[in-house]
Amino acid sequence: MSEEDDYGLSPEKEVKTITPPPIDYLPPRPKNYQPKIGLIGTGGISDFHLKAYKTCGWDVVALHNRTKSKAEEKRESFFPDAVVTDSYEEILKNSEIDVVDITPHPEDRIPIVRAALEEGKHVLSQKPFVLDLEVGQELVDLADSKGVKFAVNQNGRWAPHFSYIRNAIKQDLIGTVVSVDLSLQWDQTWITGIESFENIHHLILYDFAVHWFDITNCFMRGHDPVSVYANAVQFKDQKFTPPAIASAIVNYPEGQATMSFNSHTLLGEEDVTTVVGTKGTLRSRGPGLNDQPLMEVYTEEGECKVPLEGNWFENGFQGTMGELLCAIEEDRDPENSARDNLNSLALCFAGIKSADTQEVVKPGEVRKIEG
């Protein structure tokens, strides 16, 4: 083969299989701390919260919903000894409860979060944390002044593939991260006709991709983003109203993250995550975000494929609360702190603004969005 024929081909390398590196990616659990937990808001998402807490043996002693019968349903399914109330103030005034998990939508949630912090409760807030970064900073400062821990339920951080990559980067397995590529093609047409989803214009970049902006923030920690360019596309034959296709590029001084989303993939669904560092590459792929069976590891020492335990919806909800409890026990900031999540939201807000204006936006310039 001539040199011309070799053009564009990578040089042949000897493949060496290595033992999977020891990466602790499973959800954390406190050693001894077993607080009483109150759950405020028992909507549909609360099933995942309560299932996780029951699996881990954590003590949920109070459940709240404005419609008391909805909280009673959850009590019967998960924690039959829990107190049920339609007044969240009753939970916040209960001195035996140390930790509250607050799940309503942002407009309703923010006053509850503020009241919980004022009462000296440790808080796990549902995502998106806030719709206004100034309000978010105010709440972070309030938590600091009260000496309590404040975390956000960015459960994707403990999806097995994301958690493996996040912790491998922390252990310097692949050196300095220079590129993150997130490519998803999935079928979300089940939302067709559901008003609460149909009315979210940026269903993909906001309601969905907030997880991917957040994990990008984690993978690129230590790098300050300089710009975001995003796009959202609606096509005439799609089954639901919001744009079904979206993309985003986040630029850093010495790196880049790209995201590509197609939520209308009726055939051939796939979810691929590739993170390249100066000393190696990590890649996960599967038919969906909840089904990522293997992690591909490529390092200077060799390569391997690591079977991953668990899935996003189990590990994720165990991880967010488990990390908060560990942070309380160890008196440190949780990995999923509200303070850190403000950086993720700055990326997301910039992406939404960019998609609306078709302009490059600097993260942090957009301080608030409409819910």
C-alpha positions as CSV (number, residue, x, y, z in Angstrom):
1,M,0.0,0.0,0.0
2,S,1.4,3.4,-1.0
3,E,1.6,6.4,1.3
4,E,-1.3,7.9,-0.6
5,D,-3.4,4.8,0.3
6,D,-2.5,5.3,3.9
7,Y,-3.8,8.8,4.1
8,G,-6.5,9.2,6.8
9,L,-5.8,5.9,8.5
10,S,-4.7,5.7,12.1
11,P,-1.3,4.0,12.7
12,E,-1.6,0.3,13.7
13,K,-1.2,-0.2,17.4
14,E,-0.8,-3.3,19.5
15,V,-3.9,-3.9,21.5
16,K,-3.2,-4.8,25.1
17,T,-6.1,-5.8,27.4
18,I,-5.8,-4.5,31.0
19,T,-7.6,-5.3,34.2
20,P,-10.5,-2.9,34.7
21,P,-9.3,0.0,36.9
22,P,-10.9,0.4,40.3
23,I,-13.4,3.1,39.9
24,D,-16.0,3.6,42.6
25,Y,-19.1,4.7,40.7
26,L,-22.0,3.2,42.7
27,P,-24.3,5.4,44.8
28,P,-22.7,6.5,48.1
29,R,-24.3,5.7,51.4
30,P,-23.5,7.2,54.8
31,K,-21.7,4.9,57.3
32,N,-23.8,5.8,60.4
33,Y,-26.0,8.8,59.8
34,Q,-29.7,7.8,59.7
35,P,-31.8,10.9,59.8
36,K,-35.5,11.3,59.6
37,I,-36.5,12.5,56.2
38,G,-39.6,14.4,55.0
39,L,-40.8,14.4,51.4
40,I,-42.6,17.5,50.2
41,G,-44.6,16.9,47.0
42,T,-45.7,13.4,46.0
43,G,-46.2,13.8,42.3
44,G,-45.3,11.2,39.7
45,I,-41.5,11.6,40.1
46,S,-41.7,10.9,43.8
47,D,-42.1,7.2,43.1
48,F,-38.5,7.0,42.1
49,H,-37.4,9.0,45.2
50,L,-39.4,6.8,47.6
51,K,-38.4,3.5,45.9
52,A,-34.7,4.5,46.2
53,Y,-35.0,5.5,49.8
54,K,-36.9,2.3,50.7
55,T,-34.2,0.2,49.0
56,C,-31.5,2.0,50.9
57,G,-33.3,1.7,54.2
58,W,-33.6,5.4,54.8
59,D,-36.3,6.6,57.2
60,V,-39.0,8.7,55.5
61,V,-41.3,9.7,58.3
62,A,-43.5,12.4,56.6
63,L,-45.2,12.8,53.2
64,H,-46.8,16.0,51.9
65,N,-49.2,16.8,49.1
66,R,-51.7,19.6,48.7
67,T,-54.1,16.8,47.9
68,K,-53.7,14.7,51.0
69,S,-55.1,11.5,49.3
70,K,-52.2,11.5,46.9
71,A,-49.7,11.5,49.8
72,E,-51.7,8.7,51.4
73,E,-51.3,6.6,48.3
74,K,-47.6,6.9,48.4
75,R,-47.6,6.1,52.1
76,E,-49.4,2.8,51.5
77,S,-47.0,1.9,48.7
78,F,-43.7,2.8,50.4
79,F,-43.6,3.9,54.0
80,P,-46.8,2.8,55.8
81,D,-45.7,4.4,59.1
82,A,-45.1,7.9,57.7
83,V,-47.2,10.9,58.7
84,V,-49.3,12.4,55.9
85,T,-50.1,16.1,55.7
86,D,-51.3,18.7,53.3
87,S,-49.3,21.4,55.1
88,Y,-45.6,21.5,54.3
89,E,-45.1,23.8,57.2
90,E,-46.0,20.9,59.5
91,I,-43.0,19.0,58.2
92,L,-40.6,22.0,58.4
93,K,-41.7,22.6,62.1
94,N,-41.0,19.0,63.0
95,S,-37.8,19.2,65.0
96,E,-37.2,15.4,64.5
97,I,-36.8,15.8,60.8
98,D,-33.3,16.7,59.7
99,V,-33.6,16.4,55.9
100,V,-36.3,17.4,53.4
101,D,-36.7,16.4,49.8
102,I,-38.6,19.1,48.0
103,T,-40.1,18.0,44.6
104,P,-42.7,20.5,43.3
105,H,-42.1,22.6,40.1
106,P,-39.8,25.6,40.6
107,E,-42.5,28.3,40.9
108,D,-44.0,26.4,43.9
109,R,-40.8,25.0,45.2
110,I,-38.7,28.1,45.7
111,P,-40.7,29.5,48.7
112,I,-40.7,26.0,50.3
113,V,-36.9,25.7,49.8
114,R,-36.4,29.1,51.4
115,A,-38.6,28.2,54.3
116,A,-36.9,24.9,54.8
117,L,-33.4,26.5,54.9
118,E,-34.7,29.2,57.3
119,E,-35.8,26.3,59.6
120,G,-32.3,24.8,59.5
121,K,-33.2,21.8,57.4
122,H,-30.8,20.1,55.1
123,V,-32.4,20.2,51.6
124,L,-32.5,18.1,48.5
125,S,-34.2,20.2,45.7
126,Q,-35.7,18.8,42.6
127,K,-34.2,20.0,39.3
128,P,-34.1,22.4,37.6
129,F,-33.0,24.1,40.8
130,V,-34.1,27.6,39.9
131,L,-35.2,29.6,36.9
132,D,-33.3,32.7,38.1
133,L,-29.6,32.5,39.0
134,E,-29.8,35.4,41.4
135,V,-32.5,33.6,43.3
136,G,-30.3,30.5,43.3
137,Q,-27.3,32.4,44.7
138,E,-29.6,33.9,47.4
139,L,-30.7,30.4,48.5
140,V,-27.1,29.1,48.4
141,D,-26.0,32.0,50.6
142,L,-28.9,31.4,53.0
143,A,-27.9,27.7,53.4
144,D,-24.4,28.8,54.2
145,S,-25.6,31.3,56.8
146,K,-27.7,28.6,58.4
147,G,-24.9,26.0,58.4
148,V,-26.9,23.4,56.4
149,K,-26.2,21.3,53.4
150,F,-28.0,22.0,50.2
151,A,-28.1,19.6,47.2
152,V,-29.9,19.3,43.9
153,N,-31.5,16.1,42.5
154,Q,-29.3,16.0,39.4
155,N,-29.7,12.3,39.4
156,G,-27.9,11.8,36.1
157,R,-24.6,12.2,37.9
158,W,-25.1,8.7,39.4
159,A,-26.3,7.0,36.2
160,P,-23.8,4.2,36.0
161,H,-22.0,5.4,32.8
162,F,-22.0,9.0,33.8
163,S,-20.8,8.2,37.4
164,Y,-18.0,6.0,36.1
165,I,-16.7,8.6,33.7
166,R,-17.1,11.4,36.4
167,N,-15.1,9.4,39.0
168,A,-12.5,8.2,36.4
169,I,-11.8,11.8,35.5
170,K,-11.4,12.7,39.2
171,Q,-8.9,9.9,39.5
172,D,-7.0,11.2,36.5
173,L,-7.5,8.0,34.5
174,I,-7.6,9.8,31.2
175,G,-5.7,13.0,32.0
176,T,-7.1,16.4,31.1
177,V,-10.4,16.2,29.3
178,V,-10.3,17.9,25.9
179,S,-13.6,16.8,24.4
180,V,-17.0,15.6,25.4
181,D,-19.4,14.2,22.8
182,L,-22.9,13.3,23.8
183,S,-25.2,11.8,21.0
184,L,-28.7,10.7,21.7
185,Q,-31.4,9.4,19.4
186,W,-34.5,8.2,21.3
187,D,-38.3,7.9,21.0
188,Q,-40.1,10.4,23.2
189,T,-43.3,10.5,21.2
190,W,-45.1,9.1,24.2
191,I,-45.6,12.8,25.3
192,T,-47.9,13.5,22.4
193,G,-51.1,15.1,23.6
194,I,-49.8,15.5,27.2
195,E,-50.4,19.2,27.8
196,S,-47.7,19.7,30.5
197,F,-45.1,18.5,28.0
198,E,-46.6,19.9,24.8
199,N,-46.5,23.4,26.4
200,I,-42.7,23.3,27.0
201,H,-41.2,24.9,23.9
202,H,-37.7,23.9,24.8
203,L,-38.7,20.4,25.9
204,I,-35.3,19.1,24.8
205,L,-32.8,21.8,25.6
206,Y,-34.5,22.7,28.9
207,D,-36.6,19.9,30.5
208,F,-34.4,17.1,29.1
209,A,-30.9,18.4,28.4
210,V,-30.5,20.1,31.8
211,H,-29.0,16.6,32.7
212,W,-26.5,16.8,29.9
213,F,-25.5,20.4,30.6
214,D,-25.0,19.3,34.2
215,I,-22.9,16.3,33.3
216,T,-20.8,18.4,30.9
217,N,-20.2,20.8,33.9
218,C,-19.0,17.8,35.9
219,F,-16.8,16.3,33.1
220,M,-15.2,19.7,32.4
221,R,-14.8,20.8,36.0
222,G,-11.8,23.1,36.3
223,H,-12.4,24.5,32.8
224,D,-14.3,27.8,32.5
225,P,-16.7,27.7,29.5
226,V,-16.4,30.7,27.2
227,S,-19.4,30.2,24.8
228,V,-22.5,28.2,24.0
229,Y,-24.1,27.8,20.6
230,A,-27.4,25.8,20.4
231,N,-30.2,25.1,18.0
232,A,-33.6,23.5,18.1
233,V,-35.5,22.2,15.1
234,Q,-39.1,21.3,14.5
235,F,-40.1,19.3,11.5
236,K,-43.6,19.0,9.9
237,D,-44.2,15.3,10.4
238,Q,-43.2,15.1,14.1
239,K,-46.0,13.9,16.4
240,F,-45.6,16.5,19.2
241,T,-45.4,20.3,19.2
242,P,-42.0,21.3,20.8
243,P,-38.9,21.0,18.6
244,A,-37.9,17.4,18.5
245,I,-34.3,17.9,17.4
246,A,-31.6,20.0,19.2
247,S,-27.9,20.5,19.5
248,A,-25.4,22.5,21.5
249,I,-21.7,23.2,21.4
250,V,-19.9,24.4,24.5
251,N,-16.5,25.9,24.0
252,Y,-13.7,26.1,26.5
253,P,-10.2,27.7,26.2
254,E,-8.7,24.2,25.5
255,G,-11.7,21.9,24.9
256,Q,-15.1,21.5,23.6
257,A,-18.4,19.6,24.4
258,T,-21.0,18.8,21.8
259,M,-24.5,17.5,22.4
260,S,-26.8,16.1,19.7
261,F,-30.4,15.2,20.5
262,N,-33.2,13.6,18.4
263,S,-36.2,12.7,20.5
264,H,-38.2,11.5,17.5
265,T,-36.1,8.4,16.6
266,L,-38.8,5.8,16.0
267,L,-36.3,3.1,14.9
268,G,-32.7,2.5,15.8
269,E,-32.4,4.3,19.2
270,E,-28.9,4.8,20.5
271,D,-27.2,6.8,23.2
272,V,-23.4,7.3,23.0
273,T,-21.1,9.2,25.4
274,T,-17.4,9.7,24.5
275,V,-15.0,11.6,26.6
276,V,-11.4,12.1,25.3
277,G,-8.5,13.1,27.6
278,T,-4.8,13.7,27.1
279,K,-4.1,10.2,28.4
280,G,-7.1,8.1,27.2
281,T,-10.7,7.8,26.2
282,L,-13.9,6.6,27.9
283,R,-16.9,5.6,25.9
284,S,-20.4,4.2,26.8
285,R,-23.1,3.2,24.4
286,G,-26.5,1.6,24.6
287,P,-30.0,1.6,23.2
288,G,-31.1,4.2,25.8
289,L,-30.0,6.3,28.8
290,N,-31.2,3.7,31.2
291,D,-29.4,0.8,29.4
292,Q,-25.7,1.3,29.2
293,P,-24.2,-2.1,29.9
294,L,-20.5,-1.5,29.2
295,M,-17.8,1.1,29.7
296,E,-15.1,1.1,27.1
297,V,-11.8,2.2,28.6
298,Y,-8.7,3.2,26.5
299,T,-5.6,4.2,28.3
300,E,-1.9,4.4,27.7
301,E,-1.5,1.0,29.5
302,G,-4.1,-0.7,27.4
303,E,-7.9,-1.1,27.0
304,C,-10.8,-3.0,28.5
305,K,-14.6,-3.2,28.7
306,V,-16.1,-2.8,32.1
307,P,-19.6,-4.2,32.9
308,L,-21.7,-1.6,34.6
309,E,-24.0,-2.3,37.5
310,G,-27.5,-0.8,37.9
311,N,-29.3,1.8,35.8
312,W,-30.0,5.5,35.8
313,F,-33.5,5.4,37.5
314,E,-32.3,3.3,40.4
315,N,-28.7,4.5,40.9
316,G,-29.5,8.1,40.2
317,F,-32.1,8.6,42.9
318,Q,-30.1,6.6,45.4
319,G,-27.1,8.7,44.5
320,T,-28.5,12.2,45.0
321,M,-29.9,11.6,48.5
322,G,-27.0,9.3,49.4
323,E,-24.4,12.0,48.6
324,L,-26.3,14.6,50.6
325,L,-26.4,12.3,53.6
326,C,-22.7,11.5,53.3
327,A,-21.9,15.2,53.0
328,I,-23.9,15.9,56.2
329,E,-22.1,13.0,58.0
330,E,-18.7,14.1,56.8
331,D,-19.4,17.9,57.1
332,R,-18.4,18.8,53.5
333,D,-20.1,20.1,50.4
334,P,-22.1,17.5,48.5
335,E,-20.9,16.7,45.0
336,N,-24.4,17.7,43.8
337,S,-24.4,21.0,45.7
338,A,-26.8,23.8,44.7
339,R,-23.7,26.1,44.4
340,D,-22.2,23.8,41.8
341,N,-25.5,23.4,40.0
342,L,-25.7,27.1,39.3
343,N,-22.8,26.5,36.8
344,S,-24.8,23.8,35.1
345,L,-27.8,26.1,34.8
346,A,-25.7,28.9,33.4
347,L,-24.8,26.6,30.5
348,C,-28.4,25.5,30.1
349,F,-29.8,29.1,30.1
350,A,-27.1,30.2,27.6
351,G,-28.1,27.3,25.4
352,I,-31.8,28.2,25.4
353,K,-31.0,31.9,24.6
354,S,-28.7,30.8,21.8
355,A,-31.4,28.6,20.3
356,D,-33.8,31.5,20.4
357,T,-31.5,34.1,18.9
358,Q,-29.2,31.9,16.8
359,E,-26.3,33.8,18.4
360,V,-23.3,32.6,20.5
361,V,-23.9,33.3,24.2
362,K,-21.5,33.5,27.1
363,P,-22.5,31.3,30.0
364,G,-23.6,33.4,33.0
365,E,-24.9,36.3,30.8
366,V,-28.4,34.9,30.9
367,R,-29.5,35.2,34.5
368,K,-33.1,33.9,34.2
369,I,-35.5,32.1,31.9
370,E,-39.3,31.6,31.9
371,G,-40.6,28.4,33.2
